[in-house]
Amino acid sequence: MKKGIASLLATCGAVLVITMLATPVNATQRLRDVRVVDEGVTRLYHTMTTNVGDLLQERGYTLSLGDHVNMAMDERFTDNQIPRIEITRGMEVEVTVDGVWQMYRVSSTSRVGHIVTLVEAEHGEVYSHNLRRSDPIPRGEVLEFFRPTSHTFTSSIPIPYEVTHNYDPTLTFGEERVVQEGEPGEAELVSEIIMLAGMRIDSRLLSEIVLSEPIDQVVAIGTRQPTPTRPRFEIPTAYGEFSYIRRIEMNASAYTSGFSCTGKRPGDPGYGITASGMRVQHGVVAVDPSVIPLGTPLFVEGYGFAVAADTGSAIRGNSIDLFMYDLQDARNFGRRTVVVYVLE
């Protein structure tokens, strides 16, 4: 009986050997180990598959837009090492386009420029955004895209009138009288304002139309010398003798018509025009009208004949500001005490 079983086993073994040798074996159709790393989690699989795509399909891995695999889907496994398939999942990026929320899914290594390209391709517009194109996409931050918008506005502005002066011998020296009232004109302005994300970034004037011309104001200035009503005093000077009715010691300074003294430049409204309307020239001085009335003729020691025709915010009390043509002369003059004679 034992001999019969041994003979039978021997016979079966011979048959099995013969069967295996008779069937060709594909060397790739064998059980192998494959590692898959998905989002940092590593798993080891035993599989009969021969390439990356088949293995991922067999094990239920799905890939979405933006996901990246370190090996090609048709790359075949080799026998000399355990394959390592690494899956880097994409990320979702929130954006707002002109205030409208959208979601894009991209590779985790994408840069801002990639999102910019996607947004502009989808909307057919060039947008401004709050990051540089070369920056990595920040996680958890909303990327904002804005399209500049243009708005047109129409407004009216007054055109200031000019003040002209005529000398009138029938009026007392320094007296002023308005002969013709001035009236401002009107202009219509059309402007374009460029807005981005609710902020004004640029503007330009499209047109300016004069609706009405201004009417100049005409002021007469008296030149007639007033009759002396106060005691007269005589004083000799290099200019000859003259009569005066009052002698005042004053704190003197000097000024020019330039920007550093007046804050105005040639072409600015009122440039070179005094508070009395006279144009600045040697002999025009600024005073406190409560001390010396405008229009008063003066003689300033070390300066010469003058007329009180201007005022200044810093000229208070016994202060006087002397006009000079040259800024360096004004600076050299500095501040000093002078005797001022009020002429009759």
Buried (B, 14 or more C-beta within 10 A) or exposed (E): EEEEEEEEEEEEEEEEEEEEEEEEEEEBEEEBEBEBBBEEEEEEBEBEBBBBBBBBEEBEBEBEEBBEBEBEEEBEBEEEEEBEBBBBBBBEBEBBBEEEEBEBBBBBEBBBBBBBEBBBEEBEEEBEBEBEEEEEBEEEEEBBBBEEEEEEEEEEEEBEBEBEBEEBEEBEBBBBEEEEEBBBBBBEBEBEBBBBBEEEEEEEEEEEEEEEEBBBBBBBBBBEEBEEEEEEEEEEEEEEEBEBBBEBEBBBBBBBBBEEBBEBEEEEEEBBBBBBBBEBEEBBBBBBBEBBEBBBBBBBBEBBBBBBBBBBEEBEEBBBBBBBEEBEEBEEBEEEEBBBBBBB
